[in-house]
Amino acid sequence: MDVEKACRDDLLLIATTYAKNAGNSLVTVSKNFHGRTRFFEELRDGTCTISLQKLTAVVDKFVRLWPRDLAWPKTKLLKKRRLLKTGDGIPQVSAP
């Protein structure tokens, strides 16, 4: 399995599902969750990458703000769990 591609695909699925449910554009969701308006478009087009640290922060924000009545999309790797940093900087998965 190509982990980088799976993470990219999962993150795009999460972002588009959230945008559609909220009635927002992907640009708006990108600005609110990543900080750059074209991030998700660039990620989809393969013209940018995301660090593990930023991926963790973005997914954690989606988990915290995910609507209770909206099912989490069927992702390969990025599950609906908060990712926590330990003192040594290694991400750990907590219970939902």
C-alpha positions in Angstrom: 0.0 0.0 0.0 1.2 3.5 -0.9 0.7 5.2 2.5 1.3 8.7 1.1 -1.4 8.2 -1.5 -3.8 6.6 0.9 -3.4 9.5 3.4 -3.9 12.1 0.6 -7.0 10.3 -0.8 -8.4 9.9 2.7 -7.8 13.6 3.6 -9.5 14.7 0.3 -12.5 12.4 1.0 -12.8 13.8 4.5 -12.6 17.4 3.3 -15.0 17.0 0.4 -17.5 15.1 2.6 -17.3 17.9 5.2 -17.6 20.6 2.6 -20.6 19.0 0.9 -22.4 18.5 4.3 -21.7 22.1 5.4 -22.7 23.6 2.1 -19.3 25.1 1.7 -16.7 25.1 -1.1 -13.5 23.1 -0.8 -11.7 26.5 -0.8 -13.6 27.6 2.3 -12.9 24.3 4.1 -9.2 24.4 3.0 -8.9 27.9 4.5 -10.6 26.9 7.8 -8.8 23.6 8.3 -5.4 24.1 6.7 -5.0 27.9 6.5 -4.4 28.0 2.7 -7.4 28.4 0.4 -6.0 26.2 -2.4 -4.4 23.5 -0.3 -6.9 20.7 -1.0 -7.0 21.6 -4.7 -3.2 21.4 -4.8 -3.1 18.2 -2.8 -5.6 16.7 -5.3 -3.6 17.9 -8.3 -0.3 16.6 -6.8 1.3 20.0 -6.7 1.9 20.0 -2.9 2.4 17.6 0.0 1.6 17.7 3.7 3.9 16.9 6.6 2.9 14.3 9.2 2.7 17.1 11.8 0.3 19.2 9.7 -1.7 16.1 8.6 -2.2 15.2 12.3 -3.4 18.8 13.1 -5.8 18.9 10.2 -7.3 15.5 10.9 -7.6 16.3 14.6 -9.5 19.5 13.7 -11.9 17.6 11.4 -12.5 15.0 14.2 -13.2 17.8 16.8 -15.6 19.7 14.5 -17.2 16.7 12.7 -21.1 16.9 12.8 -22.6 14.2 15.1 -25.2 13.3 12.5 -22.7 12.8 9.6 -21.1 9.4 9.2 -17.3 9.5 8.9 -16.3 8.5 5.3 -14.9 5.1 4.5 -11.3 5.9 4.7 -8.3 3.5 4.4 -6.0 5.0 7.1 -7.4 8.2 8.6 -10.0 7.1 11.1 -12.2 9.2 13.4 -9.9 9.3 16.3 -8.0 12.2 17.8 -4.3 12.2 17.3 -2.4 13.3 20.3 1.3 14.3 20.6 3.3 12.7 23.3 6.2 14.5 25.0 8.6 13.0 22.5 6.6 14.3 19.6 5.4 10.9 18.4 1.7 11.0 17.4 -0.5 8.5 19.4 -4.0 7.6 18.6 -6.6 8.0 21.4 -10.0 6.4 21.7 -12.8 8.2 19.9 
